[in-house]
Amino acid sequence: MKAQRSRADQNLEWADMPFLLSVCEAGSLSGAARLLGVNHSTVFRRIEAVEARLGVRLFKRLARGYVMTTAGERFYERAILLCEGMDQIERDLGGQDLRLEGQLTVTTTDSLLHCLTPVFAKFQQAHPSVELRLLSDVRALDLMQRDADIALRPTNAPPEHWVGRKLAELSFATYAHRDYWQVIKNNHDETHHWVMLGDDLNQSPMSKITQRRKNEDAKSTVVNTMMSVFDMVKYGFGIAAMPCYLGEKHKDLVRVHDPDRSANWNLWLLAHPDVRRSARVNAFYDFATRHITDDVLGTP
């Protein structure tokens, strides 16, 4: 008893379609070969192989050429519909890419969103049909779950399996409100109040700088977002380590200590590989690369 052939052995492959359709339309191997720009023996081998895999004759071999069998006619009718459907998909998707329509979700930190809002606004003006969705989140990057298309994040270790581009180097320094700092200097107070970003592992640049600069007797207040640190310092609550793109841009803040280059991070533009070729993602990549510069980030 012969072993039953596996279903995989009977599959019709998409690469076979041009050969089958050309024979259906030309009515001969030589005519199909001319349409395809191949040798007539190549067409013969492909037709024979397909019929052997399917276990059915699609063509009658006659002296005047190849004529479709009933099975061949059924194949031809369905193959034409299938090809028309594929053409429609390509037209629809291609048109959407050209029009740059649809939702684009970008995740970033609260402080970068504050700093880069003018860049996002310019992108939206340049591409009004793109529905820009901005997520401010301090959690770990979530592109693998496809909660976002693009991430703009400060890091020195971007995930290797994501497609990324380094946009700029980010520096960090300590800042205080000018009135608060004037009082501290006048009083020669070395135990001034610190505002700190909560960091359980003390691995962020702000935590490292704070550990090096903060007097062990100094009091501190801990908050859980970078913009909270910024707001507390802005209203004279104390001194804090923060990104220079925040500290340098506020007219009432003064830099207490110069940037600590050992704590520098990089700003990365990241995308999941599955969406990197999307027209919307490419448009944002190009726009961000041109517009997110050291000047925009207030690098000292």
C-alpha positions as CSV (number, residue, x, y, z in Angstrom):
1,M,0.0,0.0,0.0
2,K,1.4,3.4,-1.0
3,A,2.0,5.9,1.7
4,Q,-0.3,8.8,1.5
5,R,1.3,12.0,0.3
6,S,1.6,14.8,2.8
7,R,-0.6,17.9,2.3
8,A,2.6,20.0,1.9
9,D,3.6,17.9,-1.1
10,Q,0.4,18.8,-2.8
11,N,0.6,22.6,-2.3
12,L,0.3,25.0,-5.2
13,E,3.0,27.6,-4.8
14,W,2.6,31.3,-5.7
15,A,5.7,31.1,-7.9
16,D,3.9,28.5,-10.1
17,M,1.1,31.0,-11.0
18,P,2.8,32.9,-13.8
19,F,3.7,29.7,-15.6
20,L,0.2,28.2,-15.3
21,L,-1.6,31.4,-16.3
22,S,0.8,32.0,-19.3
23,V,0.0,28.5,-20.7
24,C,-3.7,29.1,-20.1
25,E,-3.6,32.4,-22.0
26,A,-1.0,31.5,-24.7
27,G,-2.3,27.9,-25.4
28,S,1.2,26.6,-25.9
29,L,4.6,26.1,-24.1
30,S,6.4,28.3,-26.7
31,G,3.8,31.1,-26.4
32,A,4.0,31.0,-22.6
33,A,7.8,31.0,-22.8
34,R,7.8,34.2,-24.9
35,L,5.4,35.9,-22.4
36,L,7.7,35.0,-19.5
37,G,11.0,35.5,-21.2
38,V,12.2,32.0,-20.4
39,N,13.0,28.8,-22.2
40,H,10.1,26.6,-23.3
41,S,11.7,23.7,-21.5
42,T,11.5,25.7,-18.2
43,V,7.7,26.1,-18.7
44,F,7.4,22.4,-19.5
45,R,9.1,21.3,-16.3
46,R,7.1,23.7,-14.1
47,I,3.8,22.5,-15.6
48,E,4.7,18.9,-15.2
49,A,5.8,19.4,-11.6
50,V,2.6,21.2,-10.6
51,E,0.4,18.5,-12.1
52,A,2.4,15.8,-10.4
53,R,2.1,17.5,-7.0
54,L,-1.7,18.2,-7.4
55,G,-2.4,14.8,-8.9
56,V,-4.6,16.3,-11.7
57,R,-4.2,17.2,-15.3
58,L,-4.7,20.9,-16.0
59,F,-4.0,20.7,-19.7
60,K,-4.5,18.3,-22.6
61,R,-1.4,17.9,-24.8
62,L,-2.6,18.2,-28.4
63,A,-0.6,18.6,-31.6
64,R,-1.7,22.3,-31.9
65,G,-0.8,23.1,-28.3
66,Y,-2.1,22.9,-24.7
67,V,-5.8,23.0,-24.0
68,M,-7.3,23.5,-20.6
69,T,-9.1,20.5,-19.0
70,T,-12.2,21.1,-16.9
71,A,-9.8,21.2,-13.9
72,G,-7.7,23.7,-15.8
73,E,-10.6,26.0,-16.5
74,R,-11.7,26.0,-12.8
75,F,-8.1,26.8,-11.9
76,Y,-7.9,29.7,-14.4
77,E,-11.2,31.3,-13.2
78,R,-10.1,31.2,-9.6
79,A,-6.5,32.3,-10.3
80,I,-7.7,35.4,-12.2
81,L,-9.8,36.4,-9.2
82,L,-6.9,35.8,-6.9
83,C,-4.5,37.9,-8.9
84,E,-7.0,40.7,-9.2
85,G,-7.4,40.6,-5.4
86,M,-3.6,40.8,-4.9
87,D,-3.5,43.8,-7.3
88,Q,-6.2,45.5,-5.3
89,I,-4.4,45.0,-2.0
90,E,-1.2,46.5,-3.5
91,R,-3.1,49.5,-4.8
92,D,-4.9,50.1,-1.6
93,L,-1.8,49.7,0.6
94,G,0.4,51.6,-1.7
95,G,-2.1,54.5,-1.8
96,Q,-2.3,54.7,1.9
97,D,1.5,54.8,2.2
98,L,1.7,57.7,-0.3
99,R,-1.1,59.6,1.5
100,L,0.6,59.2,4.9
101,E,-2.7,58.6,6.7
102,G,-3.5,56.8,9.9
103,Q,-2.4,56.7,13.5
104,L,1.2,57.0,14.7
105,T,1.8,56.4,18.3
106,V,5.0,57.7,19.9
107,T,6.0,56.9,23.5
108,T,8.5,59.1,25.4
109,T,9.2,60.5,28.9
110,D,7.3,63.4,30.4
111,S,10.4,65.6,30.4
112,L,11.2,64.9,26.7
113,L,7.6,65.5,25.8
114,H,7.8,68.9,27.5
115,C,11.0,69.8,25.7
116,L,10.0,68.4,22.3
117,T,6.4,69.6,22.0
118,P,7.4,72.2,19.3
119,V,8.9,69.3,17.2
120,F,5.8,67.2,17.5
121,A,3.7,70.2,16.6
122,K,5.8,70.9,13.4
123,F,5.5,67.2,12.4
124,Q,1.7,67.4,12.8
125,Q,1.6,70.5,10.7
126,A,3.7,68.9,8.0
127,H,1.5,65.7,8.0
128,P,-2.0,66.7,8.9
129,S,-3.5,63.4,7.9
130,V,-1.4,61.5,10.4
131,E,-3.2,61.0,13.7
132,L,-0.4,61.6,16.2
133,R,-0.8,59.9,19.5
134,L,1.7,60.8,22.2
135,L,2.2,58.6,25.3
136,S,4.2,60.0,28.3
137,D,5.4,57.0,30.3
138,V,8.2,56.2,32.7
139,R,7.7,52.4,32.4
140,A,10.1,50.1,30.5
141,L,9.8,50.4,26.8
142,D,6.7,48.5,25.4
143,L,7.3,48.3,21.7
144,M,7.3,44.5,21.7
145,Q,3.6,44.6,22.7
146,R,3.0,47.1,19.9
147,D,1.5,49.6,22.3
148,A,3.5,52.2,20.4
149,D,5.1,52.5,17.0
150,I,8.1,54.6,18.0
151,A,9.9,55.3,21.2
152,L,12.0,58.4,22.0
153,R,14.0,57.5,25.1
154,P,17.2,58.4,26.9
155,T,19.3,55.2,27.4
156,N,22.8,53.8,27.0
157,A,21.6,50.3,26.2
158,P,18.9,50.2,23.6
159,P,17.5,46.7,22.9
160,E,19.5,45.0,20.1
161,H,16.4,43.6,18.4
162,W,14.8,47.0,17.8
163,V,15.7,49.3,14.9
164,G,17.2,52.5,16.3
165,R,19.1,55.7,15.7
166,K,21.1,57.8,18.1
167,L,19.9,61.4,17.8
168,A,21.9,63.3,20.4
169,E,24.0,63.1,23.6
170,L,22.2,64.1,26.8
171,S,24.0,65.8,29.6
172,F,22.9,66.3,33.2
173,A,23.8,69.0,35.8
174,T,22.4,70.4,39.0
175,Y,20.0,73.4,39.0
176,A,18.2,75.7,41.5
177,H,16.0,78.7,41.3
178,R,18.1,81.8,41.2
179,D,16.5,83.4,44.2
180,Y,16.8,80.2,46.3
181,W,20.5,79.8,45.3
182,Q,21.3,83.4,46.1
183,V,20.0,82.9,49.7
184,I,22.0,79.7,50.0
185,K,25.2,81.4,48.9
186,N,24.6,84.4,51.2
187,N,24.2,82.0,54.1
188,H,27.1,79.8,53.1
189,D,24.8,76.8,53.6
190,E,26.2,73.5,52.5
191,T,23.2,71.4,53.6
192,H,20.7,72.9,51.2
193,H,17.5,71.0,50.4
194,W,17.6,68.5,47.6
195,V,14.8,67.3,45.3
196,M,15.4,63.8,44.0
197,L,13.8,61.5,41.5
198,G,12.8,58.1,42.9
199,D,15.2,55.5,41.7
200,D,15.4,52.2,43.7
201,L,18.6,51.1,42.0
202,N,20.3,54.5,42.0
203,Q,21.4,53.9,38.4
204,S,20.0,57.0,36.7
205,P,22.3,59.9,35.9
206,M,20.3,62.1,38.3
207,S,20.8,59.7,41.1
208,K,24.5,59.3,40.5
209,I,25.1,63.0,40.4
210,T,23.0,63.5,43.5
211,Q,25.0,60.9,45.4
212,R,28.2,62.6,44.5
213,R,27.1,66.2,45.3
214,K,24.6,65.9,48.2
215,N,25.9,66.6,51.7
216,E,25.1,63.6,53.9
217,D,23.3,65.9,56.4
218,A,21.2,67.6,53.7
219,K,17.4,67.0,53.7
220,S,15.7,65.7,50.6
221,T,12.3,65.3,49.0
222,V,11.7,62.4,46.7
223,V,9.2,62.5,43.8
224,N,8.4,60.0,41.1
225,T,8.5,61.9,37.8
226,M,11.1,64.2,36.2
227,M,8.6,66.9,35.6
228,S,7.8,66.9,39.3
229,V,11.5,67.5,40.1
230,F,11.5,70.3,37.6
231,D,8.4,72.0,39.0
232,M,9.7,71.7,42.6
233,V,13.0,73.3,41.7
234,K,11.3,76.0,39.5
235,Y,9.3,77.1,42.6
236,G,12.4,77.3,44.8
237,F,11.9,74.1,46.8
238,G,15.6,73.1,46.5
239,I,18.4,71.9,44.3
240,A,18.2,69.0,41.9
241,A,20.1,67.1,39.3
242,M,18.2,67.1,36.0
243,P,18.6,66.9,32.3
244,C,20.2,70.0,30.8
245,Y,17.4,70.2,28.2
246,L,15.1,71.2,31.1
247,G,17.5,73.2,33.3
248,E,19.0,75.4,30.5
249,K,15.7,76.5,29.1
250,H,14.1,78.1,32.1
251,K,15.0,81.7,32.6
252,D,14.7,81.5,36.5
253,L,17.0,78.5,36.9
254,V,20.7,78.7,37.4
255,R,23.2,75.9,37.0
256,V,24.9,75.1,40.3
257,H,27.4,72.5,39.1
258,D,28.6,72.0,35.6
259,P,27.5,68.9,33.6
260,D,28.9,65.6,34.8
261,R,30.1,64.0,31.5
262,S,30.5,60.6,33.2
263,A,26.7,60.5,33.6
264,N,25.8,61.3,30.0
265,W,23.2,59.3,28.2
266,N,22.1,59.2,24.6
267,L,18.7,60.0,23.1
268,W,17.6,57.1,20.9
269,L,14.8,56.9,18.3
270,L,13.6,53.3,18.4
271,A,11.0,51.3,16.4
272,H,9.8,47.7,16.3
273,P,11.3,46.0,13.2
274,D,7.8,45.0,12.0
275,V,6.8,48.7,11.6
276,R,10.1,50.3,10.6
277,R,9.2,50.2,6.9
278,S,5.9,51.9,7.4
279,A,5.6,55.2,5.6
280,R,4.4,57.0,8.8
281,V,7.3,55.7,10.8
282,N,9.8,56.6,8.1
283,A,8.4,60.1,7.9
284,F,8.8,60.6,11.6
285,Y,12.3,59.1,11.6
286,D,13.4,61.6,8.9
287,F,11.7,64.5,10.6
288,A,13.0,63.7,14.0
289,T,16.6,63.3,12.7
290,R,16.4,66.8,11.1
291,H,14.7,68.6,13.9
292,I,15.8,67.1,17.2
293,T,19.2,68.7,17.5
294,D,21.6,69.9,20.3
295,D,20.1,73.3,20.1
296,V,16.6,72.0,20.6
297,L,17.7,70.0,23.6
298,G,19.6,72.9,25.1
299,T,22.9,71.1,25.4
300,P,25.4,73.4,27.2
